[in-house]
Amino acid sequence: MNKEELKTESLLDLSKTLAAKIFDGLTFPWEALPRISEYILSVGPTLSEEEYEQRGDGIWVARSAKVAPTAYLSGPLIICPNAEVRHCAFIRGSAIIGMESVIGNSTELKNCIIFQKAQVPHYNYIGDSVLGYMAHLGAGAITSNLKSDKSIVTVPDDDGRINTELKKFGAIVGDHVEVGCNSVLNPGTVIGRGSTVYPLSMVRGTIPANSIYKKQGEIAEKI
């Protein structure tokens, strides 16, 4: 992927998230990750009291959202209207959960933006990541957000590698992406709009839009 394909507007429809303004002035979507916590704390108090209720320090939950009583919620956190947070979900804070999205049983979230109608419905881990509109991760699929040597995460492009200046950065999953069950998205993975990842995949680097990732080195264009 080239730098244009890695830009926020090439990957994500910002009209499909409460967090659109967090991307203002930024080139690449991962640049928003350090801003999430502060953004939530600034936006939360401005939310309509008719639409949202505050559930503890820095936590705003839409009154229409379905949140299981067994789910763990830690702020800063916003759960948008008609979202569903299921049994034993573990929300560790700095998370924006979009309208009509699904956070599944035993799924863990940390420092992430979940766009509208995105789904992480079963045993997923989403850390330091962005999931686009209607993105879906199959059961057991996770974003790995820290390299084994704890070094800075880089993203490959056609000219070499982009230094993200982040030690913790999981994945950017574009709109309408489908990730198969039990796949691992390694630190700095970027998946273009409309692509599909086969189950049991170990994904590293970038996947162009409208592609099928079969295995490392084998990516087919969707027809």
C-alpha positions in Angstrom: 0.0 0.0 0.0 1.2 3.5 -0.7 0.8 6.5 1.7 -2.4 7.6 0.1 -4.0 4.2 0.7 -2.9 4.4 4.3 -4.5 7.8 5.0 -7.6 7.9 7.3 -10.0 8.9 4.5 -8.9 5.9 2.4 -9.7 3.4 5.2 -12.5 4.8 7.3 -15.8 6.7 6.8 -15.7 9.3 9.6 -19.4 10.0 9.3 -19.9 6.6 11.0 -18.3 7.4 14.4 -18.8 9.8 17.3 -15.0 10.2 17.3 -14.7 11.9 13.9 -13.2 15.1 15.3 -10.4 13.1 17.0 -8.9 12.7 13.5 -8.8 16.4 12.7 -5.4 17.5 11.5 -4.1 13.9 11.3 -2.8 12.1 8.3 -2.9 8.4 9.4 -5.5 6.8 11.6 -3.1 5.4 14.2 -2.1 9.0 15.1 -5.5 9.2 16.8 -4.7 6.5 19.4 -2.9 8.8 21.9 -5.8 11.2 21.8 -8.7 8.8 22.7 -8.7 9.2 26.5 -8.6 13.0 26.5 -11.2 13.2 23.7 -13.7 11.1 25.7 -13.3 13.2 28.8 -13.9 16.4 26.7 -16.9 15.0 24.8 -18.6 13.0 27.5 -19.9 16.0 29.6 -21.5 17.5 26.4 -23.6 14.4 25.6 -27.3 14.7 25.9 -28.6 13.6 29.4 -31.8 12.4 27.6 -29.7 10.1 25.5 -26.9 9.1 27.8 -26.4 8.4 31.5 -23.2 8.7 33.4 -22.2 5.5 35.1 -19.2 6.4 37.3 -16.2 8.5 36.7 -15.6 9.2 33.0 -18.2 6.6 31.8 -21.1 7.6 29.6 -23.6 4.9 28.4 -26.4 5.5 26.0 -29.8 4.7 27.6 -30.7 2.5 24.5 -27.5 0.5 24.7 -27.7 -3.1 26.0 -25.0 -3.7 28.6 -24.9 -7.1 30.4 -24.7 -6.8 34.2 -21.6 -9.0 34.2 -19.7 -6.7 31.8 -16.8 -4.7 33.4 -16.7 -1.0 32.5 -13.8 1.3 33.2 -13.4 4.9 32.0 -12.8 6.9 30.1 -15.6 5.2 28.0 -18.5 6.1 25.8 -21.0 3.5 24.7 -23.2 4.8 21.9 -26.9 4.2 21.2 -28.1 0.7 20.5 -24.7 -0.8 21.0 -24.6 -4.2 22.7 -22.0 -5.2 25.3 -22.4 -8.9 26.2 -21.7 -11.2 29.1 -18.3 -10.8 30.8 -16.9 -8.2 28.3 -13.9 -6.5 29.8 -13.7 -2.8 28.9 -10.5 -1.4 30.3 -11.0 2.2 29.4 -10.2 4.7 26.7 -12.8 3.2 24.4 -15.5 4.6 22.1 -18.0 2.0 21.2 -20.1 3.0 18.2 -23.8 2.9 17.5 -25.2 -0.6 17.0 -21.9 -2.2 17.4 -21.4 -5.5 19.3 -18.9 -6.3 21.9 -19.1 -9.9 22.6 -18.8 -12.3 25.5 -15.4 -12.3 27.2 -14.1 -9.7 24.7 -11.5 -7.2 26.0 -11.2 -3.6 24.8 -8.5 -1.1 25.6 -7.7 2.3 24.0 -9.7 1.8 20.8 -12.3 3.3 18.6 -15.1 1.0 17.4 -17.1 2.5 14.5 -20.8 2.0 14.0 -22.1 -1.5 13.4 -18.6 -3.1 13.9 -18.7 -6.5 15.6 -16.2 -8.2 17.9 -18.7 -10.8 19.2 -16.7 -13.7 20.7 -13.5 -13.9 22.7 -11.7 -11.1 21.0 -9.0 -8.7 22.2 -8.9 -5.2 20.7 -6.1 -3.0 22.0 -4.7 0.3 20.7 -6.7 -0.2 17.5 -9.4 1.2 15.2 -12.3 -0.9 13.8 -14.1 0.7 10.9 -17.8 0.8 9.9 -19.3 -2.7 9.8 -15.9 -4.4 10.3 -16.3 -7.9 11.8 -13.8 -10.1 13.7 -14.6 -13.8 13.9 -14.4 -15.7 17.2 -11.0 -15.6 18.8 -9.5 -13.0 16.4 -7.3 -10.5 18.2 -5.1 -7.5 17.7 -1.6 -7.9 19.1 -0.5 -4.4 20.1 3.0 -4.8 21.5 6.1 -6.2 19.7 8.1 -8.9 21.5 11.1 -6.6 21.7 9.0 -3.6 22.9 10.3 -1.5 20.0 8.5 1.2 18.1 5.8 -0.1 15.7 6.3 0.7 12.0 4.0 0.4 9.1 5.3 -0.7 5.7 4.5 1.3 2.6 5.7 1.4 -1.0 8.6 3.7 0.0 9.9 1.7 3.0 8.4 2.0 6.5 6.5 4.6 8.4 7.6 5.2 12.0 4.4 5.5 14.0 6.3 6.6 17.2 4.1 4.2 19.1 5.2 1.3 21.2 1.6 0.1 21.5 -0.4 -0.1 18.2 -2.5 -3.0 17.2 -4.4 -2.7 13.9 -6.4 -0.4 11.7 -9.3 -2.5 10.3 -11.0 -0.6 7.5 -14.7 -0.4 6.8 -16.5 -3.6 5.8 -13.5 -5.8 6.6 -14.0 -9.5 7.6 -11.4 -11.2 9.7 -11.7 -14.9 10.1 -11.8 -16.8 13.3 -8.7 -17.2 15.5 -6.6 -14.9 13.4 -3.9 -12.7 14.9 -3.3 -9.1 13.6 0.3 -8.3 14.5 1.3 -4.8 15.7 1.0 -2.2 13.0 -1.4 -4.2 10.7 -3.5 -2.1 8.4 -6.3 -3.7 6.4 -8.0 -1.8 3.6 -11.7 -1.4 3.0 -13.7 -4.4 2.0 -11.0 -7.0 2.5 -11.3 -10.5 3.9 -8.8 -12.4 6.0 -8.9 -16.2 6.0 -9.4 -17.9 9.4 -6.3 -18.9 11.4 -4.2 -16.3 9.7 -1.1 -14.6 11.1 -1.3 -11.1 9.5 1.6 -8.7 9.4 2.0 -5.5 7.5 -0.7 -4.1 5.1 -3.5 -5.6 3.0 -4.9 -3.5 0.2 -8.6 -2.7 -0.1 -10.9 -5.3 -1.7 -8.4 -8.1 -1.2 -8.4 -11.7 0.1 -5.6 -12.5 2.5 -5.0 -16.2 2.3 -1.6 -16.4 4.0 1.6 -14.4 4.2 2.7 -13.6 0.7 -0.5 -14.7 -0.9 -3.1 -11.9 -1.3 -5.6 -12.1 -4.1 -7.7 -9.2 -5.5 -11.4 -9.6 -5.1 -13.3 -9.8 -8.4 
